[in-house]
Amino acid sequence: MSVREHGVRGLNVATVLDRAQLSTRAFYRHFESKDQLVAAVFLEVARVEATRLRTQMAKAANPVEAVAAWIDARLDLAFDENVKADLRHLSVEAQAHMLNAPELVAPAYAETLEPLVEQLHLGLQQEVFRDIDPVSEAHSIQGVVWASTERQWASGDGERDGVRQRTVRFCLRGLGVAPDTIAEVAGTGC
């Protein structure tokens, strides 16, 4: 049994001990409970995702392009079979835990948003984005991307370029980016 196959709900301490060939005592030296293990799993997945996002964003010439690249990379959850297979199940479970036990996933959620927050801060400093709160805007952008992702999972009928363009346009408008810049960035792949 693995997290990929069964999600964190299917994760149990006995299976972890068996797969890792750990004693109960060794497990509890690292984790006080299953909840701490779940939080560690979410955080590790988020760190890998943040690295993937930063890699995609590194190709951007400016904060506007970097925000669009973050959006595009997060849309991989909806469209890229390799990414979707790894992250879809955990992302759905993380969303569920945000309602019931936010302390388990809040650090992972922040880790995933950090590359976006960094670019929003940079854009604010460069006056590309005006009158924004980078952390709040990052949460809003994630909400828009998540809604697009869930819609694609439910219907499966969206065309990636169209979904990407609509999502990027909507988010960049909310950041106060000039319409000609939005048209340029939203009309091209990041």
Backbone bond lengths (Angstrom), bond angles and torsions (degrees), N, CA, C in turn:
res aa  C-N    CA-C-N  psi(-1)  N-CA   C-N-CA  omega(-1)  CA-C   N-CA-C  phi
1 M - - - 1.451 - - 1.522 107.98 -
2 S 1.331 116.51 130.80 1.457 120.16 177.77 1.516 110.30 -127.97
3 V 1.317 115.45 164.52 1.461 120.56 178.25 1.520 109.34 -63.55
4 R 1.317 117.94 -39.24 1.465 120.42 178.60 1.515 111.53 -60.71
5 E 1.311 117.03 -40.56 1.463 120.78 -176.52 1.512 112.86 -77.23
6 H 1.334 117.66 -38.61 1.462 120.76 -170.30 1.522 114.62 -123.77
7 G 1.314 117.62 -3.18 1.454 119.75 -179.41 1.513 111.63 73.86
8 V 1.324 115.29 179.29 1.458 118.50 -176.93 1.518 112.26 -73.49
9 R 1.330 118.18 -22.26 1.468 119.26 177.03 1.529 111.05 -65.31
10 G 1.331 116.20 -31.36 1.449 120.36 179.41 1.515 113.51 -84.43
11 L 1.300 116.32 -3.27 1.457 122.09 -179.19 1.520 109.30 -78.81
12 N 1.316 116.17 129.00 1.458 118.06 173.89 1.521 108.94 -135.68
13 V 1.304 114.38 156.74 1.459 120.67 -174.37 1.526 111.06 -60.66
14 A 1.315 118.27 -40.47 1.467 121.10 -178.73 1.529 111.08 -60.43
15 T 1.319 116.89 -42.59 1.461 120.68 179.11 1.520 110.86 -65.04
16 V 1.322 116.51 -42.67 1.463 120.60 178.54 1.522 110.04 -61.36
17 L 1.314 116.47 -45.36 1.467 120.38 179.52 1.520 110.92 -60.30
18 D 1.325 116.18 -43.55 1.458 120.88 -179.00 1.532 111.08 -65.80
19 R 1.335 117.34 -49.01 1.466 121.31 -177.77 1.526 111.69 -65.11
20 A 1.333 116.92 -37.98 1.466 121.08 -178.19 1.521 112.23 -89.35
21 Q 1.322 115.70 -4.89 1.460 121.98 -177.16 1.528 110.71 53.15
22 L 1.341 113.91 50.17 1.460 121.92 178.48 1.518 110.24 -109.85
23 S 1.298 115.17 153.41 1.458 119.59 171.07 1.522 108.22 -83.53
24 T 1.323 115.69 162.56 1.464 120.15 177.01 1.523 109.90 -58.84
25 R 1.305 116.32 -41.57 1.461 120.67 180.00 1.532 110.66 -61.24
26 A 1.328 116.89 -43.36 1.469 120.20 179.74 1.528 110.98 -63.50
27 F 1.328 116.59 -40.72 1.470 120.28 178.14 1.521 110.39 -59.71
28 Y 1.319 116.01 -49.60 1.462 119.70 -175.55 1.533 113.56 -74.20
29 R 1.337 117.22 -8.98 1.465 119.06 169.27 1.526 109.89 -71.33
30 H 1.331 116.19 -27.97 1.464 121.29 -177.63 1.522 113.31 -98.65
31 F 1.328 116.75 -33.92 1.463 121.18 -175.86 1.521 109.55 -132.36
32 E 1.323 116.25 134.66 1.461 120.01 177.74 1.520 111.88 -79.32
33 S 1.342 116.48 -22.94 1.460 119.91 -175.66 1.523 109.89 -159.86
34 K 1.325 115.08 172.95 1.457 120.65 174.35 1.525 109.57 -62.08
35 D 1.323 117.33 -35.90 1.461 120.27 179.29 1.526 111.53 -59.45
36 Q 1.326 116.96 -39.65 1.466 119.37 177.47 1.523 111.02 -66.35
37 L 1.322 116.93 -36.27 1.460 120.78 176.11 1.527 109.82 -63.58
38 V 1.329 117.05 -45.76 1.463 121.70 178.91 1.525 109.80 -59.47
39 A 1.325 116.93 -44.92 1.464 120.77 178.71 1.526 110.69 -60.72
40 A 1.324 116.96 -40.12 1.464 121.07 179.01 1.524 111.17 -65.99
41 V 1.332 117.05 -39.00 1.467 120.87 177.38 1.524 109.65 -62.95
42 F 1.329 116.79 -49.11 1.461 120.21 178.85 1.528 111.24 -58.31
43 L 1.323 116.84 -43.73 1.461 120.31 -177.77 1.525 111.29 -65.55
44 E 1.315 117.48 -40.59 1.467 120.14 179.22 1.526 110.93 -65.15
45 V 1.319 117.27 -43.74 1.466 120.83 177.43 1.529 109.72 -62.00
46 A 1.321 116.95 -40.99 1.466 121.14 179.84 1.525 111.44 -65.17
47 R 1.310 117.38 -37.18 1.472 119.91 178.33 1.524 111.02 -64.80
48 V 1.312 115.88 -41.64 1.466 120.15 176.79 1.528 109.68 -63.51
49 E 1.328 116.56 -44.05 1.463 120.95 179.14 1.527 110.78 -63.69
50 A 1.322 118.62 -42.29 1.469 121.27 179.16 1.527 110.90 -61.90
51 T 1.315 116.90 -37.98 1.466 120.64 176.69 1.525 110.45 -64.77
52 R 1.323 116.62 -43.28 1.470 121.41 177.78 1.533 109.90 -61.32
53 L 1.332 116.55 -43.67 1.464 120.77 179.83 1.527 110.98 -63.49
54 R 1.328 116.50 -45.10 1.473 119.99 179.96 1.531 110.80 -61.56
55 T 1.325 116.70 -38.17 1.464 120.66 178.32 1.523 110.36 -61.69
56 Q 1.324 116.70 -44.74 1.466 120.49 178.29 1.530 111.34 -65.78
57 M 1.314 116.54 -40.02 1.464 121.55 -177.33 1.530 112.15 -72.73
58 A 1.315 117.77 -23.82 1.466 121.29 -177.96 1.524 111.98 -63.00
59 K 1.308 116.80 -21.57 1.468 121.35 179.76 1.527 112.04 -76.88
60 A 1.324 117.38 -12.56 1.465 121.96 -175.58 1.526 111.40 -75.43
61 A 1.326 115.59 145.07 1.463 121.38 -179.70 1.521 112.94 -87.26
62 N 1.343 117.00 -15.43 1.464 120.54 -176.37 1.531 109.29 -159.74
63 P 1.324 117.86 171.06 1.466 120.45 -177.64 1.534 114.31 -60.84
64 V 1.324 118.03 -33.53 1.469 119.98 178.39 1.523 109.58 -63.64
65 E 1.315 117.01 -47.79 1.462 120.74 177.87 1.526 110.92 -64.58
66 A 1.326 117.34 -35.23 1.466 120.82 179.20 1.524 111.08 -65.82
67 V 1.333 117.34 -41.33 1.469 120.40 176.59 1.526 109.38 -62.59
68 A 1.329 117.08 -44.28 1.467 120.31 178.03 1.530 110.88 -62.00
69 A 1.329 117.12 -38.16 1.467 120.78 178.40 1.525 111.04 -66.19
70 W 1.336 117.29 -38.71 1.472 120.81 177.15 1.526 109.28 -62.07
71 I 1.316 116.39 -46.50 1.471 120.90 179.05 1.519 109.75 -59.61
72 D 1.320 116.63 -48.21 1.461 121.30 -178.72 1.528 111.34 -60.36
73 A 1.328 115.92 -44.07 1.469 119.72 -179.85 1.526 111.34 -65.83
74 R 1.336 117.21 -38.63 1.472 119.53 177.99 1.524 111.13 -68.40
75 L 1.325 117.13 -29.72 1.468 119.31 176.82 1.528 111.85 -67.77
76 D 1.339 116.69 -12.75 1.466 119.24 172.93 1.521 110.84 -55.48
77 L 1.330 116.94 -29.74 1.468 120.07 177.31 1.523 111.00 -56.74
78 A 1.314 116.47 -32.92 1.457 120.68 -177.29 1.521 112.64 -88.43
79 F 1.321 117.97 -31.91 1.457 120.33 -168.06 1.523 116.12 -117.81
80 D 1.296 119.75 -29.18 1.460 121.97 -175.40 1.523 109.30 -90.01
81 E 1.314 116.29 114.62 1.468 120.83 -176.01 1.522 112.35 -59.74
82 N 1.332 118.11 -36.59 1.469 120.08 179.88 1.519 111.40 -66.51
83 V 1.313 116.87 -45.64 1.467 120.71 179.85 1.516 109.99 -71.55
84 K 1.328 116.02 -43.48 1.459 120.58 -178.08 1.525 110.53 -58.23
85 A 1.314 116.61 -42.76 1.457 120.14 -178.91 1.523 111.48 -60.22
86 D 1.328 117.02 -37.99 1.460 120.65 -178.16 1.523 113.57 -80.62
87 L 1.321 117.07 -39.40 1.457 119.86 -168.10 1.521 115.93 -106.22
88 R 1.312 117.73 -20.66 1.465 119.21 -173.71 1.519 112.14 -58.01
89 H 1.316 116.50 -51.39 1.460 120.45 -176.81 1.529 111.31 -61.08
90 L 1.314 115.99 -47.21 1.467 119.57 -179.96 1.523 112.03 -66.17
91 S 1.319 117.42 -35.84 1.467 120.13 179.57 1.518 111.47 -65.10
92 V 1.318 116.21 -42.04 1.466 119.98 178.02 1.524 109.69 -62.93
93 E 1.313 116.84 -43.90 1.461 120.11 179.75 1.527 111.68 -66.81
94 A 1.314 116.65 -37.65 1.466 119.29 177.57 1.522 110.32 -62.45
95 Q 1.333 116.72 -41.28 1.466 119.95 177.62 1.528 110.15 -60.37
96 A 1.317 117.19 -42.85 1.468 120.69 179.34 1.528 110.62 -63.33
97 H 1.325 116.68 -41.25 1.467 120.23 179.90 1.525 112.02 -68.93
98 M 1.328 117.92 -26.91 1.469 120.03 178.23 1.521 110.42 -60.60
99 L 1.314 117.15 -30.21 1.461 120.73 179.01 1.520 111.72 -81.47
100 N 1.327 116.95 -42.30 1.462 121.81 -172.38 1.524 114.48 -92.28
101 A 1.306 116.79 -37.60 1.471 121.15 -176.69 1.526 108.95 -145.27
102 P 1.328 117.14 69.37 1.466 119.58 -174.64 1.525 114.20 -58.62
103 E 1.308 117.03 -27.18 1.468 119.51 -179.67 1.523 112.18 -64.20
104 L 1.334 117.83 -21.14 1.461 120.88 178.82 1.523 111.87 -75.25
105 V 1.314 117.08 -34.50 1.460 119.57 -173.23 1.524 114.56 -113.76
106 A 1.320 118.08 -11.78 1.469 119.80 -177.81 1.534 112.69 -56.12
107 P 1.338 120.02 -44.06 1.469 118.59 178.14 1.538 112.47 -63.15
108 A 1.317 117.24 -37.82 1.465 120.58 178.46 1.526 110.58 -67.98
109 Y 1.305 115.98 -41.87 1.461 121.41 178.54 1.528 109.81 -60.39
110 A 1.321 116.75 -45.39 1.468 121.39 178.48 1.526 111.08 -62.37
111 E 1.316 116.63 -38.36 1.471 121.46 179.23 1.528 110.85 -61.75
112 T 1.323 116.99 -42.79 1.460 121.65 179.74 1.530 111.28 -67.89
113 L 1.321 116.52 -35.66 1.465 120.61 -179.43 1.527 113.27 -79.65
114 E 1.318 117.90 -19.73 1.467 121.20 -173.18 1.532 113.91 -54.78
115 P 1.340 120.40 -44.98 1.471 118.19 178.64 1.532 112.40 -60.58
116 L 1.311 116.57 -35.79 1.463 121.11 177.83 1.528 110.81 -69.18
117 V 1.319 116.39 -45.42 1.469 120.77 178.83 1.531 109.98 -58.73
118 E 1.322 116.96 -42.26 1.469 120.90 179.13 1.526 111.19 -58.16
119 Q 1.328 116.54 -44.85 1.465 119.97 -179.26 1.526 111.91 -70.55
120 L 1.316 116.98 -33.95 1.464 119.96 176.17 1.532 110.30 -65.76
121 H 1.331 117.22 -40.90 1.472 120.90 175.10 1.531 110.38 -61.16
122 L 1.325 116.15 -46.27 1.464 120.42 -179.73 1.530 110.42 -61.37
123 G 1.315 116.61 -44.53 1.461 120.37 178.30 1.515 112.71 -63.76
124 L 1.311 116.66 -34.13 1.464 121.15 176.35 1.533 110.00 -67.03
125 Q 1.326 116.28 -43.71 1.473 120.91 178.07 1.527 111.25 -62.80
126 Q 1.331 116.06 -38.06 1.466 120.78 -179.17 1.531 112.09 -84.33
127 E 1.323 116.14 0.51 1.466 123.71 -179.38 1.524 113.19 61.49
128 V 1.327 115.64 26.57 1.460 121.12 171.88 1.525 108.47 -77.85
129 F 1.326 115.99 -37.99 1.462 123.27 174.05 1.523 106.11 -110.28
130 R 1.306 116.33 136.19 1.463 119.98 -177.86 1.522 109.87 -121.74
131 D 1.317 114.17 143.56 1.461 120.81 173.49 1.529 112.35 53.17
132 I 1.332 115.91 49.26 1.463 120.05 177.27 1.519 109.66 -120.49
133 D 1.309 115.15 158.62 1.462 122.98 169.95 1.526 104.91 -109.40
134 P 1.336 118.88 104.89 1.461 121.04 -172.84 1.528 115.10 -52.06
135 V 1.324 117.70 -41.13 1.469 119.35 -178.84 1.526 110.52 -68.06
136 S 1.320 117.14 -46.73 1.472 120.29 179.00 1.522 111.20 -62.42
137 E 1.328 116.29 -43.50 1.464 119.86 -179.90 1.530 110.75 -64.77
138 A 1.324 117.55 -37.78 1.468 120.13 177.77 1.526 110.73 -61.20
139 H 1.320 116.72 -42.10 1.468 120.06 177.49 1.526 110.79 -63.82
140 S 1.316 116.74 -40.51 1.464 120.27 179.09 1.526 111.22 -65.26
141 I 1.322 116.47 -43.92 1.465 120.26 178.61 1.519 110.01 -61.86
142 Q 1.331 117.28 -44.12 1.464 120.38 177.28 1.524 110.37 -59.04
143 G 1.329 117.60 -39.55 1.460 120.86 178.55 1.515 112.34 -61.84
144 V 1.320 116.74 -42.00 1.467 120.98 178.42 1.527 110.13 -65.74
145 V 1.323 116.53 -45.56 1.465 120.60 179.71 1.526 110.20 -63.29
146 W 1.330 116.60 -42.18 1.465 120.52 179.72 1.530 110.62 -62.97
147 A 1.327 117.61 -41.44 1.465 120.79 178.44 1.532 110.30 -62.22
148 S 1.314 117.54 -41.89 1.469 121.12 177.42 1.523 111.01 -64.39
149 T 1.319 115.65 -39.65 1.467 120.71 179.38 1.523 110.88 -65.10
150 E 1.324 116.93 -48.36 1.468 119.99 179.38 1.523 111.54 -61.75
151 R 1.320 116.81 -40.09 1.464 120.40 178.72 1.532 110.06 -61.82
152 Q 1.329 117.18 -41.85 1.464 120.60 178.70 1.526 111.04 -66.04
153 W 1.338 117.11 -41.32 1.463 119.59 177.90 1.520 110.80 -61.80
154 A 1.324 116.47 -39.71 1.466 120.55 -177.20 1.521 111.90 -72.16
155 S 1.330 117.32 -42.87 1.464 119.56 -173.99 1.522 113.02 -100.21
156 G 1.321 116.49 -36.12 1.458 120.59 -179.02 1.519 114.07 67.07
157 D 1.324 116.93 10.25 1.461 118.53 -173.96 1.527 114.23 -108.34
158 G 1.325 116.92 5.01 1.463 119.59 179.65 1.516 111.24 -78.16
159 E 1.309 115.35 148.46 1.450 121.73 176.04 1.522 106.49 -99.03
160 R 1.324 116.76 127.16 1.464 121.26 -170.19 1.525 113.32 -52.42
161 D 1.328 118.09 -48.45 1.465 119.64 -177.59 1.522 111.63 -61.13
162 G 1.323 117.24 -41.09 1.462 120.87 179.09 1.516 112.19 -65.63
163 V 1.331 116.38 -44.93 1.471 120.58 178.65 1.523 109.55 -63.12
164 R 1.307 116.35 -44.10 1.463 121.24 179.80 1.524 110.69 -60.70
165 Q 1.321 116.85 -48.97 1.467 120.28 -178.09 1.526 111.66 -60.90
166 R 1.329 117.16 -45.36 1.467 120.05 179.56 1.526 111.39 -63.20
167 T 1.317 116.34 -43.45 1.465 120.82 -177.81 1.527 110.92 -66.72
168 V 1.314 116.94 -46.59 1.467 121.00 179.36 1.524 110.31 -62.70
169 R 1.335 117.33 -45.99 1.478 120.02 179.45 1.522 111.17 -57.99
170 F 1.330 116.00 -46.97 1.462 120.69 -178.03 1.530 110.83 -60.87
171 C 1.316 116.37 -47.63 1.471 120.41 -176.99 1.527 112.04 -67.93
172 L 1.317 117.27 -42.70 1.463 119.39 -179.22 1.525 111.54 -67.91
173 R 1.329 117.29 -34.77 1.470 119.46 174.40 1.524 109.96 -59.49
174 G 1.330 115.92 -43.04 1.461 120.78 179.90 1.518 113.24 -63.36
175 L 1.321 116.28 -23.78 1.467 120.89 178.28 1.526 111.87 -89.74
176 G 1.329 116.71 -1.93 1.456 120.67 178.37 1.514 114.68 79.82
177 V 1.329 116.87 22.58 1.464 120.64 179.26 1.533 108.80 -72.24
178 A 1.315 116.05 142.66 1.463 122.05 -179.30 1.532 110.66 -59.63
179 P 1.342 117.23 140.44 1.469 121.31 -177.86 1.529 114.29 -54.87
180 D 1.333 118.44 -39.38 1.464 119.37 -179.67 1.530 111.36 -67.51
181 T 1.321 116.72 -35.18 1.469 120.70 176.63 1.522 110.16 -68.28
182 I 1.332 116.24 -41.46 1.470 120.35 177.44 1.519 109.74 -59.76
183 A 1.327 117.45 -46.80 1.465 121.03 -179.36 1.524 110.95 -59.71
184 E 1.320 115.92 -40.68 1.462 120.42 -179.98 1.528 111.44 -66.46
185 V 1.323 116.46 -46.77 1.469 120.79 -176.31 1.527 111.30 -74.77
186 A 1.312 117.95 -42.59 1.465 121.18 -177.39 1.519 111.75 -70.87
187 G 1.318 117.06 -24.46 1.458 120.31 -177.76 1.505 114.08 -83.16
188 T 1.335 117.16 -6.34 1.461 120.72 -178.63 1.514 109.67 -124.17
189 G 1.318 116.45 156.02 1.460 120.73 174.70 1.511 110.11 -74.08
190 C 1.314 115.27 149.33 1.470 119.17 179.61 1.494 110.39 -105.42
